[in-house]
Amino acid sequence: MKTLFIVLTCIFFSVETAQAQSSTKELKVATQKDPNESEVKKETLEMLMPAVVEVSGTKDPELKPYRTMIKGLDAFEKNSHLAPNAKFRFILKTQRRDTPIQGTTLRITGDTVSIPVEIAGDGTFTLTRNALAEEENADLMLNRKKASMRWRPYIRSSSVLPNQLRLGDLRLECEILWAIEYDETSFFVRNLFRLAGGACNSSRISNGMIIPNLLSATLVSGARRLKIADSTKDKFRDWLEPPLYDKSWDDDTIIELEFEDKTLN
């Protein structure tokens, strides 16, 4: 029996690291081949779906409805056990690394409601519930061109160092993102995700991120260590795929990031 493997490109993010404060995080959904299953024929895959499906949303952050973004708060509350010591924030980044976030303003705007949202110096901001904004289906409005910004959920537990990522934090980010993007994703894609086991919990769906100048990344849980990225061996450089689906690595698992020393070049 042939199995359809999904290849989807979804949301682009930015990720904070010690040596790449404005780097870009790309959430990709791709399947992992099961050695016990036969390969699907290429022509069959092309007939069933395009090679790449882009989920809209991050290109037009000022057009994202407030009530849609608040669904992220629902997901945070539902899945807060993944990162019990973390606050729920979003982060804004400019598309160009040489463009500062300073000067960016954000406002919740509806028919009668107009609420400024404070953006911290690092681009992070929080959203709280407002019944009138939800009733008026208010939008989040930026003072910058729609193609110049991108956003993502930003979860960082207090104990995580700048050169580290925590697996539970990344799992919670994925749950928040999927809750926000769910309604804007096509029925066909949603069903493919469900059949695969879920956007954040399936071995057939990998959540990859681009981290510039990444030399290596190692999973650490107690005495257990596993290198999951190595720029000297990997086909794709600056690429990290945290195993969000693998529950043998608990939520407190740390991903230690090592970077190339560009000062030596």
Legacy VTK file of the C-alpha trace (Angstrom):
# vtk DataFile Version 3.0
C-alpha trace
ASCII
DATASET POLYDATA
POINTS 265 float
0.000 0.000 0.000
1.390 3.364 -0.983
1.451 6.192 1.548
1.169 9.849 0.648
3.929 11.892 2.221
3.239 15.596 2.723
5.598 18.346 1.598
4.441 21.744 2.801
6.218 25.049 3.328
4.487 27.136 5.965
5.400 30.088 8.127
8.552 32.219 8.200
9.839 33.383 11.572
12.724 35.127 13.221
14.729 33.439 15.984
16.904 34.980 18.707
20.354 33.492 19.255
23.549 34.684 20.915
25.263 35.492 17.625
22.249 35.993 15.331
19.760 38.329 17.014
17.879 39.021 13.790
18.031 35.584 12.221
15.056 34.038 10.484
13.100 31.051 11.624
11.276 29.082 8.982
8.665 26.587 9.969
8.561 23.874 7.350
6.321 20.864 7.330
7.897 17.899 5.611
7.479 14.198 5.954
9.937 11.722 7.349
10.179 8.530 5.307
9.166 5.373 7.154
11.531 2.571 6.073
8.698 0.068 6.447
6.489 1.859 3.953
6.837 2.003 0.189
7.518 5.271 -1.638
4.699 7.107 -3.308
5.222 7.620 -7.016
6.222 11.117 -7.985
3.549 11.489 -10.620
0.846 10.467 -8.138
2.012 13.077 -5.623
2.032 15.802 -8.286
-1.522 14.897 -9.294
-2.807 15.046 -5.718
-1.223 18.274 -4.558
1.339 20.947 -5.493
4.896 20.445 -4.328
4.719 23.480 -2.061
1.760 25.020 -0.258
2.282 28.405 1.410
0.039 29.230 4.342
-0.849 32.910 4.366
-0.713 35.149 7.399
2.777 36.309 8.232
3.249 38.451 5.122
0.445 40.823 6.178
0.677 41.152 9.962
-1.342 44.340 10.088
-4.277 42.577 8.455
-4.445 39.771 11.036
-7.754 40.014 12.942
-7.453 40.514 16.692
-9.828 37.648 17.459
-7.633 35.341 15.358
-4.494 36.305 17.270
-6.325 35.797 20.574
-6.754 32.144 19.619
-3.052 31.947 20.370
-3.835 32.895 23.968
-6.342 30.029 24.126
-3.658 27.650 22.866
-1.146 29.006 25.377
-3.527 28.431 28.278
-4.431 24.957 27.041
-0.794 23.915 26.547
0.956 25.977 29.239
2.287 22.774 30.822
4.813 22.671 27.981
6.506 25.805 29.341
5.122 26.538 32.836
7.722 29.231 33.571
7.291 31.170 30.350
5.173 34.193 29.507
3.090 34.408 26.356
4.509 36.951 23.952
4.698 37.595 20.254
7.757 39.013 18.528
7.951 41.334 15.552
10.928 41.445 13.229
11.692 43.563 10.211
12.314 41.702 6.977
15.638 43.499 6.501
18.273 42.915 9.169
19.598 46.445 8.775
16.179 47.962 9.533
15.650 48.608 13.263
12.436 47.703 15.059
12.478 51.066 16.820
9.762 53.375 15.556
7.323 50.553 14.860
3.884 51.037 16.399
1.041 48.554 16.761
-2.610 49.272 17.451
-5.806 47.248 17.856
-8.314 49.023 15.626
-12.035 48.349 15.231
-15.171 50.354 14.483
-14.960 52.214 17.791
-12.079 50.591 19.640
-8.506 51.861 19.297
-5.942 50.388 21.692
-2.176 50.947 21.416
-0.001 47.861 21.958
3.417 48.485 23.475
6.343 46.987 21.556
9.459 46.339 23.652
12.946 47.157 22.410
13.492 43.547 21.377
10.299 43.544 19.298
8.183 41.527 21.736
4.619 42.428 22.655
1.695 40.907 24.527
-2.010 40.802 23.781
-4.748 40.678 26.404
-8.408 39.881 26.013
-10.758 42.730 25.149
-14.425 41.883 24.616
-15.184 44.967 22.507
-12.214 44.337 20.195
-13.373 40.764 19.669
-16.979 41.876 19.077
-15.894 44.427 16.466
-13.477 41.945 14.873
-10.723 44.523 15.236
-7.463 44.288 13.303
-3.868 44.625 14.424
-2.525 47.623 12.537
1.158 48.465 12.055
2.611 51.778 10.921
4.875 50.016 8.427
4.317 48.519 5.013
2.720 45.117 5.156
5.608 43.304 3.440
8.278 44.789 5.704
7.416 42.898 8.897
6.881 39.377 10.140
5.729 37.982 13.467
5.688 34.747 15.408
4.853 33.438 18.885
7.814 33.887 21.218
8.131 31.512 24.164
11.293 31.485 26.261
11.474 29.885 29.709
13.354 31.961 32.267
16.172 29.439 32.653
17.091 29.294 28.957
20.397 30.924 28.012
20.893 32.995 24.818
22.705 30.117 23.084
20.022 27.607 24.006
16.533 26.559 22.966
14.148 24.519 25.122
12.109 21.781 23.460
8.935 22.511 25.446
9.125 26.188 24.476
9.310 25.253 20.794
6.431 22.804 21.176
4.288 25.518 22.736
5.205 27.990 19.980
4.052 25.421 17.428
0.709 24.894 19.195
0.107 28.655 19.373
1.010 29.200 15.748
-1.178 26.367 14.515
-4.149 27.660 16.555
-3.797 31.070 14.900
-3.272 29.802 11.357
-5.806 26.955 11.472
-8.837 28.805 10.074
-6.798 30.402 7.282
-5.406 27.039 6.181
-7.304 25.197 3.470
-9.600 22.319 4.351
-7.425 20.011 2.264
-4.223 20.970 4.077
-5.882 20.733 7.503
-6.967 17.202 6.709
-3.495 16.253 5.514
-2.129 17.530 8.813
-4.715 15.571 10.781
-4.046 12.373 8.841
-0.341 12.808 9.482
-0.980 13.000 13.231
-1.083 16.731 13.841
1.037 19.744 13.006
3.118 19.566 16.176
2.981 15.921 17.241
3.682 13.751 14.229
6.892 12.022 13.246
5.903 12.757 9.645
5.949 16.498 10.223
9.234 18.216 11.014
9.445 21.792 12.194
12.688 23.207 10.845
14.306 26.563 11.440
17.038 28.543 9.761
19.725 29.774 12.176
22.514 31.687 10.417
26.108 30.699 11.241
24.983 27.566 13.062
27.927 25.232 13.582
26.183 22.520 15.575
23.171 21.782 17.766
22.960 19.145 20.480
19.975 17.825 22.423
20.782 17.564 26.146
18.606 15.825 28.727
20.490 14.802 31.850
23.365 12.565 30.783
21.745 11.920 27.407
23.158 13.880 24.457
22.435 13.747 20.722
23.847 16.003 18.035
21.045 16.945 15.627
22.881 19.490 13.455
26.466 19.578 12.222
27.465 22.065 9.525
30.539 19.986 8.644
28.375 17.013 7.667
24.842 18.220 6.954
23.684 18.759 3.394
21.927 21.997 4.345
23.837 24.547 6.392
22.246 26.748 9.060
19.365 24.298 9.343
17.906 22.833 12.544
15.041 20.362 12.922
14.048 19.979 16.578
12.245 16.660 17.178
9.036 18.150 18.584
7.171 14.880 18.061
9.667 12.686 19.933
8.325 12.384 23.484
11.390 10.413 24.588
12.944 13.884 24.817
10.995 15.652 27.549
9.940 19.293 27.500
12.925 20.354 29.632
15.345 19.073 27.004
17.784 21.810 26.029
19.171 22.363 22.542
22.700 23.710 22.868
23.658 25.899 19.909
27.243 26.430 18.775
28.101 29.043 16.175
30.858 29.606 13.681
33.380 32.222 14.697
33.048 34.706 11.854
35.814 36.867 13.335
38.304 34.279 12.097
37.239 34.714 8.481
LINES 1 266
265 0 1 2 3 4 5 6 7 8 9 10 11 12 13 14 15 16 17 18 19 20 21 22 23 24 25 26 27 28 29 30 31 32 33 34 35 36 37 38 39 40 41 42 43 44 45 46 47 48 49 50 51 52 53 54 55 56 57 58 59 60 61 62 63 64 65 66 67 68 69 70 71 72 73 74 75 76 77 78 79 80 81 82 83 84 85 86 87 88 89 90 91 92 93 94 95 96 97 98 99 100 101 102 103 104 105 106 107 108 109 110 111 112 113 114 115 116 117 118 119 120 121 122 123 124 125 126 127 128 129 130 131 132 133 134 135 136 137 138 139 140 141 142 143 144 145 146 147 148 149 150 151 152 153 154 155 156 157 158 159 160 161 162 163 164 165 166 167 168 169 170 171 172 173 174 175 176 177 178 179 180 181 182 183 184 185 186 187 188 189 190 191 192 193 194 195 196 197 198 199 200 201 202 203 204 205 206 207 208 209 210 211 212 213 214 215 216 217 218 219 220 221 222 223 224 225 226 227 228 229 230 231 232 233 234 235 236 237 238 239 240 241 242 243 244 245 246 247 248 249 250 251 252 253 254 255 256 257 258 259 260 261 262 263 264
